């Protein structure tokens, strides 16, 4: 069962469970409970004082690693905001630089993009996923396909539909959103995205 807030938008139960896991840790000495609680509240205040920093923190907790570009694309943050957020998270001791990504386009100027990972909690697999997603989202076609796939996923969640769809229905969604690219290309990319999210795509 999921407890939600009055506006039915925040899964309060998940927040409660997360804090129960943190606060019931065997590593906490009973005599230091109050000090520990204060440190947790202080850390949360520093992280979530800024919406942009809080969003990036949650994204990194889910994915382990990200680039500044991914924060721009996935969270809709302006470039300057994404750079500031990563700087702030590093200052808080939450992220660390993992590796630099080679630019695939020779004409692109500026420093190489950097993958940032959660300190002590970032696996090689998460870094590899961040690199792959970084390259994918540089493609306007992939971003258009992601928009199509996300619209389909939102429809599934709202209507409680089974997680399966035909390639023909994906074509319909591409046309409905008036995507300015060739329909088969976008439909194939959207199908790949949906399959990665656990949706069965019938061809």
N, C-alpha and C positions, 0 to 999 in steps of 0.2 A: 504494500500500500504506500502511496506517495502523499505526503502532507504538503500542501501548497499554501502560499500566502493568499490574502483576501482577493488580490487581483488575479489569482490563479496562474501566475507566471513564473514564480520562483520555487524550485523544489527544495523546500525547507528541510525535508527529511535528510536529503543528501548532505546538507551543511551540518546538521546535527550529528550524523554518523561520522563525518570527517573529523569533527572536533572530539567526538568520543574516542576515536582511534588515537588521536594525538594525546588527549588528556589522560587516557587510561594506560599509557605506556608503562611497562614495568621498570623502565630506566629512570623514571621520576622518583626521587626520594621524597617520602611523605612530608618531611620537615621543610622541603624547598618548594612545595606545591604553589604557594602564593607567589613566590618570586618567579617561578616558571610561568604561571598564568599571566603575570604582568608582562613578562618578556614576549609571550605569544601575542597579547593584545597590542603591545607596542609595535611589534613587527607587522601585524595586520594593518595597523593604522598607517604605517609608513608605505606599505605596498598599495593599499586601496585609497590613499588620500587623493590620488589622481585616477580618474576613470581609465585613461589610456594605459597607464602602468598596470592597473589591476587587470584589464583585459589581456594585456600581453603576458602577464604572470600566469593567468588561467590557461591561456593558449599553450604556453610552454609546459605547464604542468600536465596538460593532455598529450602534448606531442614530443616533449623532451628537448627539441632543438628548433631553431628557426633562423631565418635571415631577416634583415631589415625590410627587404622587398616582400617577404612573406607576410610580415605584419601589416604592410601597406595593403596588400591584395586581400588577405584573409580577414583582416579586422577593419579595413577601410580607413587606415590611419594615413595622414599626409606624410610625405617623406621626412620632413623635419621632425615631426612628432615621433615617428618610428625610431629615428636616430637618438632623440632625447630619451625615449623610453628605455632603449637598450643601455644607454649611458647610466640612467638612474638605477636600472636593475643590477648593473655591474657594481655601482657604488654601494648598493645594498647587500652585495655579496651573493646575489641569487644566480647570476649567469656568468659565464666565462667564455672567451673566444676559443673556438675549437679548431677551425681551419678556414683558409681562404679558398673561394671558388674561382677557378679560372674563367675568364670571360670567353664565351664562345664566339662572340662577334668582335672581330678585330677593330672595327670602327668605334666601338663603345669606349669612351674615355672614363677617367676617374679610377679610384682604387678598386681592387677586386672585392666582390661581396664576401662577407664573412658569416660563417655559421656560428651561432651562439647557442650554448647548451646549459642546462641546469647544472649548477655546481655539484659534483659528486653523484648526479642522478641522470646522466645522459649516456645512452648506449651507442655503440657504433651503428646499430640498425636505425636508431632514431636520427642520427646524423645523416646517414645515407638517404633516408626518406626525405629529410629537409632539402638535401641537395637535388634530389629528383624532382620534388615539388617546385623548387626554385626555378629550375630549368623549364618545367612544364608551364608554369604561370607566366613566363616571359612571352609565351605564345598567345596572341589575341584570340586565336581559334580555341585554344584550350580554355581560356577564361570564359568565352562565350558558351562552350559546351558545359562548363561547370555551372553557369547560370541556368541553363536548361535542366541539368540534372538536379540542381538544388530545388528548382520549382516543382519538379516531379516528386522529390523526396518530401517536400513540404505538404504536397497534396496527399501523399500516403499517410503522413502522420496526422493530418487534420481529419481525414475521413476514415482512418483505421483500415485502409486497404491492405491486401496481402502484398508482400514485397516482391512483386514480379510485374514485368511489363514487356510488351512486344516492341520490336524495333520500329514497327509502323506507328505505334503510339508516341514514340520518341520523335519521329518525323513530324507528327501533328504538333507537338509541343514546340519544336524548332520553328515551324511556320507561325504558330500563335504568338511567339515572342518576337517575330520579325528579325531574326538573327541575320546580319548582313554577310553571311558566308554560305558556301555550298552546303546544302542540307545533308547529303550523305556524310561529308567530313565531320560536321558537327554532331550528327546522330551517332556516328561510330565512337567519337571521343566521349560523348555523354554516356553511351552504353558502357564504355570501359570504366568511367568514373562510378557509375551506378553499381557495376559488378564489384568494384573495390569496396563499396559500402554494403555489400551483402545482398544486393537486389538481383533476382534471376531475370535475365534478359532473353526473351524468346526471339529467334530469327527465322 
